[in-house]
Amino acid sequence: MCAERPSRRSGFTLVELLVVIAVIALLAALIVPALGGMRQRAAISLSRSNLHQLGTALAAYAAERGGHLPASVYPPRPGEPRFHWTDALWPFLGVRDVYLSPCLTGEELSRMSTPFHHDASLTFGGYGYNYQYLGNGRFNAAWSAPWDAPFHGRLGSTLADAAGTIAVADTHGSRADKVNNANGRTLDSPWTSQGTFTIDPPLASRTLGSRGSRRADGGPTASANYGNEGGGDGVLMGEGGAAHSRPGDPVCRATPAERNLGLVNIVFLDGHVDGMTARRMDDANGDGEVDNGLWNGLGRPDTR
């Protein structure tokens, strides 16, 4: 009589199944964040490519106009979308996605989508233009010089330090203009839909560039519009906050956006792209005090 063979076991035990599930869960926990990080880095890389192309288009624009750069926005025409710096560069690029940051959140997309002049169905957003020193199209015929005409910066002249001058960078747009006079602090308020195609230096221009487009130096009259009022210059006229605001405060400033792993992506006038913290952008000489050294076209921290 033959000996009985032991029966073969089929399938997995409960313990083995639990071990397999645990291993799969562990691998997923490791892989999913890595994939998210890869997507973010890919978006950042694409954004830097966009900025490089915008810098190239700026150079091409200037080459056709004796070194002069476009204004950030031009006077309105009835029934037409505004003509912005992005429209001025359109003939040199003509691809909408270059003007739209791939790193924007859903909230940013909803308030930053600005229509192009030639086709209002196309929008741009996320990148701001250093209009105070590169080109400011705002003017008022009732004002005296230098506010009575648009300003166009010129390479090699008003913009002598191309490698050290911010041209276009990630922007948040502006914050609402509110001051808490009870305790002397600027209130954190929601980002607005204003200033979303510009980027402001920490201090208003004074003797260079468009010579002021924020309230402290923004012309002989007070204005309720973004660009001619706001803080960041130690003065908030008309609201009793002059003694309380400090240079660098973000009130009504089109503020740099550190949306690239804690850095602001920037294209400089010479076409090179770099990433900086917002604090570094506002302190060219590293002395801890805000200055316009990386904004004013001359590379001089002591000049506005």
Contacts in CASP RR format, 6 or more apart in sequence:
PFRMAT RR
TARGET T0000
AUTHOR 0000-0000-0000
METHOD contacts of the structure
MODEL  1
MCAERPSRRSGFTLVELLVVIAVIALLAALIVPALGGMRQRAAISLSRSN
LHQLGTALAAYAAERGGHLPASVYPPRPGEPRFHWTDALWPFLGVRDVYL
SPCLTGEELSRMSTPFHHDASLTFGGYGYNYQYLGNGRFNAAWSAPWDAP
FHGRLGSTLADAAGTIAVADTHGSRADKVNNANGRTLDSPWTSQGTFTID
PPLASRTLGSRGSRRADGGPTASANYGNEGGGDGVLMGEGGAAHSRPGDP
VCRATPAERNLGLVNIVFLDGHVDGMTARRMDDANGDGEVDNGLWNGLGR
PDTR
12 20 0 8 1.000
40 103 0 8 1.000
40 261 0 8 1.000
41 261 0 8 1.000
43 102 0 8 1.000
43 103 0 8 1.000
44 103 0 8 1.000
44 260 0 8 1.000
44 261 0 8 1.000
44 265 0 8 1.000
46 102 0 8 1.000
47 101 0 8 1.000
47 102 0 8 1.000
47 103 0 8 1.000
47 170 0 8 1.000
47 260 0 8 1.000
47 265 0 8 1.000
48 265 0 8 1.000
48 273 0 8 1.000
50 97 0 8 1.000
50 98 0 8 1.000
50 99 0 8 1.000
50 100 0 8 1.000
50 101 0 8 1.000
50 102 0 8 1.000
50 127 0 8 1.000
51 127 0 8 1.000
51 168 0 8 1.000
51 169 0 8 1.000
51 265 0 8 1.000
51 266 0 8 1.000
51 267 0 8 1.000
51 273 0 8 1.000
52 267 0 8 1.000
52 271 0 8 1.000
52 273 0 8 1.000
53 93 0 8 1.000
53 98 0 8 1.000
54 89 0 8 1.000
54 93 0 8 1.000
54 98 0 8 1.000
54 99 0 8 1.000
54 127 0 8 1.000
54 167 0 8 1.000
54 168 0 8 1.000
54 267 0 8 1.000
55 167 0 8 1.000
55 168 0 8 1.000
55 267 0 8 1.000
55 269 0 8 1.000
55 271 0 8 1.000
56 92 0 8 1.000
56 271 0 8 1.000
57 89 0 8 1.000
57 92 0 8 1.000
57 93 0 8 1.000
58 69 0 8 1.000
58 70 0 8 1.000
58 89 0 8 1.000
58 167 0 8 1.000
58 168 0 8 1.000
58 269 0 8 1.000
58 271 0 8 1.000
59 271 0 8 1.000
60 92 0 8 1.000
61 69 0 8 1.000
61 70 0 8 1.000
61 88 0 8 1.000
61 89 0 8 1.000
61 92 0 8 1.000
62 68 0 8 1.000
62 69 0 8 1.000
62 154 0 8 1.000
62 155 0 8 1.000
66 154 0 8 1.000
67 154 0 8 1.000
67 155 0 8 1.000
67 156 0 8 1.000
67 157 0 8 1.000
68 152 0 8 1.000
68 153 0 8 1.000
68 154 0 8 1.000
68 155 0 8 1.000
69 134 0 8 1.000
69 135 0 8 1.000
69 152 0 8 1.000
69 153 0 8 1.000
69 154 0 8 1.000
69 155 0 8 1.000
69 159 0 8 1.000
70 85 0 8 1.000
70 88 0 8 1.000
70 89 0 8 1.000
70 134 0 8 1.000
70 135 0 8 1.000
70 152 0 8 1.000
71 85 0 8 1.000
71 88 0 8 1.000
71 131 0 8 1.000
71 135 0 8 1.000
71 136 0 8 1.000
71 137 0 8 1.000
71 150 0 8 1.000
71 151 0 8 1.000
71 152 0 8 1.000
72 84 0 8 1.000
72 85 0 8 1.000
72 129 0 8 1.000
72 131 0 8 1.000
72 134 0 8 1.000
72 135 0 8 1.000
72 136 0 8 1.000
72 137 0 8 1.000
72 197 0 8 1.000
72 198 0 8 1.000
73 82 0 8 1.000
73 83 0 8 1.000
73 84 0 8 1.000
73 85 0 8 1.000
73 131 0 8 1.000
73 137 0 8 1.000
73 138 0 8 1.000
73 197 0 8 1.000
74 82 0 8 1.000
74 83 0 8 1.000
74 84 0 8 1.000
74 137 0 8 1.000
74 150 0 8 1.000
75 137 0 8 1.000
75 139 0 8 1.000
76 82 0 8 1.000
77 83 0 8 1.000
80 117 0 8 1.000
81 115 0 8 1.000
81 116 0 8 1.000
81 117 0 8 1.000
81 120 0 8 1.000
82 117 0 8 1.000
83 117 0 8 1.000
84 114 0 8 1.000
84 116 0 8 1.000
84 117 0 8 1.000
84 124 0 8 1.000
84 197 0 8 1.000
85 129 0 8 1.000
85 131 0 8 1.000
85 135 0 8 1.000
85 197 0 8 1.000
86 99 0 8 1.000
86 114 0 8 1.000
86 116 0 8 1.000
86 124 0 8 1.000
86 197 0 8 1.000
87 116 0 8 1.000
87 117 0 8 1.000
87 118 0 8 1.000
90 116 0 8 1.000
90 118 0 8 1.000
93 99 0 8 1.000
96 116 0 8 1.000
96 122 0 8 1.000
96 123 0 8 1.000
96 124 0 8 1.000
99 124 0 8 1.000
99 125 0 8 1.000
99 127 0 8 1.000
100 123 0 8 1.000
100 124 0 8 1.000
100 125 0 8 1.000
100 126 0 8 1.000
101 125 0 8 1.000
101 126 0 8 1.000
101 127 0 8 1.000
101 170 0 8 1.000
101 259 0 8 1.000
103 170 0 8 1.000
103 259 0 8 1.000
103 260 0 8 1.000
104 112 0 8 1.000
104 125 0 8 1.000
104 126 0 8 1.000
104 259 0 8 1.000
108 126 0 8 1.000
108 172 0 8 1.000
109 125 0 8 1.000
111 191 0 8 1.000
111 192 0 8 1.000
111 193 0 8 1.000
111 196 0 8 1.000
112 125 0 8 1.000
112 126 0 8 1.000
112 173 0 8 1.000
112 193 0 8 1.000
112 196 0 8 1.000
113 123 0 8 1.000
113 124 0 8 1.000
113 125 0 8 1.000
114 123 0 8 1.000
114 124 0 8 1.000
114 125 0 8 1.000
114 196 0 8 1.000
114 197 0 8 1.000
115 121 0 8 1.000
115 122 0 8 1.000
115 123 0 8 1.000
116 122 0 8 1.000
116 123 0 8 1.000
116 124 0 8 1.000
124 197 0 8 1.000
125 196 0 8 1.000
125 197 0 8 1.000
126 170 0 8 1.000
126 171 0 8 1.000
126 196 0 8 1.000
126 197 0 8 1.000
126 257 0 8 1.000
127 168 0 8 1.000
127 169 0 8 1.000
127 170 0 8 1.000
127 171 0 8 1.000
127 197 0 8 1.000
128 168 0 8 1.000
128 169 0 8 1.000
128 170 0 8 1.000
128 171 0 8 1.000
128 173 0 8 1.000
128 196 0 8 1.000
128 197 0 8 1.000
128 198 0 8 1.000
128 199 0 8 1.000
128 254 0 8 1.000
129 135 0 8 1.000
129 167 0 8 1.000
129 168 0 8 1.000
129 197 0 8 1.000
129 198 0 8 1.000
129 199 0 8 1.000
130 165 0 8 1.000
130 166 0 8 1.000
130 167 0 8 1.000
130 168 0 8 1.000
130 169 0 8 1.000
130 198 0 8 1.000
130 199 0 8 1.000
130 201 0 8 1.000
130 295 0 8 1.000
131 137 0 8 1.000
131 198 0 8 1.000
131 199 0 8 1.000
131 210 0 8 1.000
131 213 0 8 1.000
132 200 0 8 1.000
132 201 0 8 1.000
132 204 0 8 1.000
132 205 0 8 1.000
132 209 0 8 1.000
132 210 0 8 1.000
132 212 0 8 1.000
132 213 0 8 1.000
132 295 0 8 1.000
133 153 0 8 1.000
133 158 0 8 1.000
133 159 0 8 1.000
133 165 0 8 1.000
133 201 0 8 1.000
133 205 0 8 1.000
133 208 0 8 1.000
133 209 0 8 1.000
133 210 0 8 1.000
133 292 0 8 1.000
133 295 0 8 1.000
133 296 0 8 1.000
133 297 0 8 1.000
134 153 0 8 1.000
134 159 0 8 1.000
134 167 0 8 1.000
134 269 0 8 1.000
135 150 0 8 1.000
135 151 0 8 1.000
135 152 0 8 1.000
135 153 0 8 1.000
135 209 0 8 1.000
135 210 0 8 1.000
136 150 0 8 1.000
136 151 0 8 1.000
136 209 0 8 1.000
136 210 0 8 1.000
136 213 0 8 1.000
137 150 0 8 1.000
137 151 0 8 1.000
137 210 0 8 1.000
138 150 0 8 1.000
138 210 0 8 1.000
138 213 0 8 1.000
138 227 0 8 1.000
138 228 0 8 1.000
139 147 0 8 1.000
139 148 0 8 1.000
139 149 0 8 1.000
139 150 0 8 1.000
140 147 0 8 1.000
140 148 0 8 1.000
140 221 0 8 1.000
141 148 0 8 1.000
143 219 0 8 1.000
143 220 0 8 1.000
143 221 0 8 1.000
144 220 0 8 1.000
146 210 0 8 1.000
146 211 0 8 1.000
147 211 0 8 1.000
147 218 0 8 1.000
147 219 0 8 1.000
147 220 0 8 1.000
151 209 0 8 1.000
151 210 0 8 1.000
151 211 0 8 1.000
153 159 0 8 1.000
153 209 0 8 1.000
155 162 0 8 1.000
155 269 0 8 1.000
156 162 0 8 1.000
158 208 0 8 1.000
158 209 0 8 1.000
158 297 0 8 1.000
159 165 0 8 1.000
159 269 0 8 1.000
159 297 0 8 1.000
160 297 0 8 1.000
160 298 0 8 1.000
161 297 0 8 1.000
161 298 0 8 1.000
161 299 0 8 1.000
162 268 0 8 1.000
162 269 0 8 1.000
162 270 0 8 1.000
162 271 0 8 1.000
162 297 0 8 1.000
163 268 0 8 1.000
163 269 0 8 1.000
163 270 0 8 1.000
163 272 0 8 1.000
164 268 0 8 1.000
164 269 0 8 1.000
164 270 0 8 1.000
164 294 0 8 1.000
164 297 0 8 1.000
164 299 0 8 1.000
165 268 0 8 1.000
165 269 0 8 1.000
165 294 0 8 1.000
165 295 0 8 1.000
165 296 0 8 1.000
165 297 0 8 1.000
165 299 0 8 1.000
166 199 0 8 1.000
166 266 0 8 1.000
166 268 0 8 1.000
166 269 0 8 1.000
166 281 0 8 1.000
166 294 0 8 1.000
166 295 0 8 1.000
167 266 0 8 1.000
167 267 0 8 1.000
167 268 0 8 1.000
167 269 0 8 1.000
167 271 0 8 1.000
168 199 0 8 1.000
168 266 0 8 1.000
168 267 0 8 1.000
169 199 0 8 1.000
169 256 0 8 1.000
169 264 0 8 1.000
169 265 0 8 1.000
169 266 0 8 1.000
169 267 0 8 1.000
169 281 0 8 1.000
170 256 0 8 1.000
170 257 0 8 1.000
170 258 0 8 1.000
170 259 0 8 1.000
170 260 0 8 1.000
170 264 0 8 1.000
170 265 0 8 1.000
170 266 0 8 1.000
171 195 0 8 1.000
171 196 0 8 1.000
171 197 0 8 1.000
171 198 0 8 1.000
171 199 0 8 1.000
171 254 0 8 1.000
171 255 0 8 1.000
171 256 0 8 1.000
171 257 0 8 1.000
172 191 0 8 1.000
172 254 0 8 1.000
172 255 0 8 1.000
172 256 0 8 1.000
172 257 0 8 1.000
173 191 0 8 1.000
173 192 0 8 1.000
173 194 0 8 1.000
173 195 0 8 1.000
173 196 0 8 1.000
173 198 0 8 1.000
173 254 0 8 1.000
173 255 0 8 1.000
173 257 0 8 1.000
174 191 0 8 1.000
174 192 0 8 1.000
174 194 0 8 1.000
174 195 0 8 1.000
174 196 0 8 1.000
174 226 0 8 1.000
174 252 0 8 1.000
174 253 0 8 1.000
174 254 0 8 1.000
174 255 0 8 1.000
175 188 0 8 1.000
175 189 0 8 1.000
175 190 0 8 1.000
175 191 0 8 1.000
175 192 0 8 1.000
175 250 0 8 1.000
175 251 0 8 1.000
175 252 0 8 1.000
175 253 0 8 1.000
175 255 0 8 1.000
176 189 0 8 1.000
176 190 0 8 1.000
176 192 0 8 1.000
176 251 0 8 1.000
176 252 0 8 1.000
177 229 0 8 1.000
177 230 0 8 1.000
177 231 0 8 1.000
177 236 0 8 1.000
177 239 0 8 1.000
177 251 0 8 1.000
177 252 0 8 1.000
178 186 0 8 1.000
178 187 0 8 1.000
178 189 0 8 1.000
178 251 0 8 1.000
179 186 0 8 1.000
179 187 0 8 1.000
179 236 0 8 1.000
179 239 0 8 1.000
179 240 0 8 1.000
179 241 0 8 1.000
179 244 0 8 1.000
179 245 0 8 1.000
179 251 0 8 1.000
180 186 0 8 1.000
180 187 0 8 1.000
181 239 0 8 1.000
181 240 0 8 1.000
181 241 0 8 1.000
181 244 0 8 1.000
184 241 0 8 1.000
184 244 0 8 1.000
185 244 0 8 1.000
186 231 0 8 1.000
186 244 0 8 1.000
186 245 0 8 1.000
186 249 0 8 1.000
186 250 0 8 1.000
186 251 0 8 1.000
192 226 0 8 1.000
194 226 0 8 1.000
194 252 0 8 1.000
194 254 0 8 1.000
195 226 0 8 1.000
195 227 0 8 1.000
195 254 0 8 1.000
196 254 0 8 1.000
198 254 0 8 1.000
199 254 0 8 1.000
199 255 0 8 1.000
199 256 0 8 1.000
200 213 0 8 1.000
200 214 0 8 1.000
200 253 0 8 1.000
200 254 0 8 1.000
200 255 0 8 1.000
201 282 0 8 1.000
201 292 0 8 1.000
201 295 0 8 1.000
201 296 0 8 1.000
202 232 0 8 1.000
202 247 0 8 1.000
202 248 0 8 1.000
202 253 0 8 1.000
202 282 0 8 1.000
202 290 0 8 1.000
202 291 0 8 1.000
202 292 0 8 1.000
203 232 0 8 1.000
203 233 0 8 1.000
203 247 0 8 1.000
203 248 0 8 1.000
203 290 0 8 1.000
203 291 0 8 1.000
203 292 0 8 1.000
203 304 0 8 1.000
204 212 0 8 1.000
204 213 0 8 1.000
204 214 0 8 1.000
204 216 0 8 1.000
204 217 0 8 1.000
204 218 0 8 1.000
204 232 0 8 1.000
204 233 0 8 1.000
204 304 0 8 1.000
205 211 0 8 1.000
205 212 0 8 1.000
205 213 0 8 1.000
205 217 0 8 1.000
205 292 0 8 1.000
205 296 0 8 1.000
205 304 0 8 1.000
206 212 0 8 1.000
206 217 0 8 1.000
206 304 0 8 1.000
207 303 0 8 1.000
207 304 0 8 1.000
208 296 0 8 1.000
208 297 0 8 1.000
208 298 0 8 1.000
208 303 0 8 1.000
208 304 0 8 1.000
209 296 0 8 1.000
211 217 0 8 1.000
211 218 0 8 1.000
212 218 0 8 1.000
212 219 0 8 1.000
213 227 0 8 1.000
213 228 0 8 1.000
214 227 0 8 1.000
214 228 0 8 1.000
214 229 0 8 1.000
214 230 0 8 1.000
214 231 0 8 1.000
214 232 0 8 1.000
214 233 0 8 1.000
214 252 0 8 1.000
214 253 0 8 1.000
215 222 0 8 1.000
215 223 0 8 1.000
215 227 0 8 1.000
215 228 0 8 1.000
215 229 0 8 1.000
215 230 0 8 1.000
215 231 0 8 1.000
215 233 0 8 1.000
215 235 0 8 1.000
215 236 0 8 1.000
215 237 0 8 1.000
215 252 0 8 1.000
216 230 0 8 1.000
216 231 0 8 1.000
216 232 0 8 1.000
216 233 0 8 1.000
216 234 0 8 1.000
216 235 0 8 1.000
216 237 0 8 1.000
217 233 0 8 1.000
218 227 0 8 1.000
218 228 0 8 1.000
219 228 0 8 1.000
222 228 0 8 1.000
222 229 0 8 1.000
222 237 0 8 1.000
222 238 0 8 1.000
223 229 0 8 1.000
226 252 0 8 1.000
226 254 0 8 1.000
227 252 0 8 1.000
229 237 0 8 1.000
229 252 0 8 1.000
230 236 0 8 1.000
230 251 0 8 1.000
230 252 0 8 1.000
230 253 0 8 1.000
231 245 0 8 1.000
231 248 0 8 1.000
231 249 0 8 1.000
231 251 0 8 1.000
231 252 0 8 1.000
231 253 0 8 1.000
232 245 0 8 1.000
232 246 0 8 1.000
232 247 0 8 1.000
232 248 0 8 1.000
232 249 0 8 1.000
232 250 0 8 1.000
232 251 0 8 1.000
232 253 0 8 1.000
233 245 0 8 1.000
233 247 0 8 1.000
233 248 0 8 1.000
234 242 0 8 1.000
234 245 0 8 1.000
234 246 0 8 1.000
234 247 0 8 1.000
234 249 0 8 1.000
235 242 0 8 1.000
235 245 0 8 1.000
236 242 0 8 1.000
236 244 0 8 1.000
236 245 0 8 1.000
236 251 0 8 1.000
245 251 0 8 1.000
247 289 0 8 1.000
247 290 0 8 1.000
248 282 0 8 1.000
248 290 0 8 1.000
255 278 0 8 1.000
256 264 0 8 1.000
256 278 0 8 1.000
256 281 0 8 1.000
257 264 0 8 1.000
258 264 0 8 1.000
258 277 0 8 1.000
258 278 0 8 1.000
260 275 0 8 1.000
262 277 0 8 1.000
263 275 0 8 1.000
263 276 0 8 1.000
263 277 0 8 1.000
264 275 0 8 1.000
264 276 0 8 1.000
264 277 0 8 1.000
264 278 0 8 1.000
264 281 0 8 1.000
265 273 0 8 1.000
265 274 0 8 1.000
265 275 0 8 1.000
266 273 0 8 1.000
266 274 0 8 1.000
266 275 0 8 1.000
266 276 0 8 1.000
266 281 0 8 1.000
267 273 0 8 1.000
268 274 0 8 1.000
269 297 0 8 1.000
280 286 0 8 1.000
281 294 0 8 1.000
281 295 0 8 1.000
282 290 0 8 1.000
282 291 0 8 1.000
282 294 0 8 1.000
283 289 0 8 1.000
283 290 0 8 1.000
283 291 0 8 1.000
283 301 0 8 1.000
284 291 0 8 1.000
284 292 0 8 1.000
284 293 0 8 1.000
284 294 0 8 1.000
284 299 0 8 1.000
284 301 0 8 1.000
285 291 0 8 1.000
285 293 0 8 1.000
285 301 0 8 1.000
287 301 0 8 1.000
291 301 0 8 1.000
291 302 0 8 1.000
292 301 0 8 1.000
292 303 0 8 1.000
292 304 0 8 1.000
293 299 0 8 1.000
293 300 0 8 1.000
293 301 0 8 1.000
293 303 0 8 1.000
296 303 0 8 1.000
296 304 0 8 1.000
END
